[in-house]
Amino acid sequence: MNNDFASAKGAKTILLTTYKRDGTGVPTPVSIAFDDGRAFFRSYHKAWKTKRLRNNPRVEFAPATLRGKPLGPPIQARATLLDGGQARVAAKALARRSRVLQGFLVPVAHRLLRYQTMHYELSPEPAPVSSAEQP
């Protein structure tokens, strides 16, 4: 497990903050799964967070309750859209983490509503270097 994500490892839900073009953060609770040191979440192609991620993959997340109340410190990360085999790995990790919700209900709802499911991987964002630390 990546040490950067250690505080969120036990969480089933995170508060994911994506950013609008003007830089305003928009927090949304999402389910998360961890597999082999990687962190995954899913959305669908028409969701606003998916549209924001297309423009700016930089995110912030924190462990949270199902309703989105943060339970820990925020973590800077980058969301990467997965496809093919990597998306299947993410889908299986989410299904293992929450069999009924992520393994059955969400995939069926996406099919019925004709949504394209989008799987993302979170990777740590390097901490910004302050001007005092630059050579």
Secondary structure, 3 states (H helix, E strand, C coil): CCHHHHHHCCCCEEEEEEECCCCCEEEEEEECEEECCEEEEEEECCCHHHHHHHHCCEEEEEEECCCCCECCCCEEEEEEEECHHHHHHHHHHHHHHCCCHHHHHHHHHHHHCCCCEEEEEEEECCCCCCCCCCC
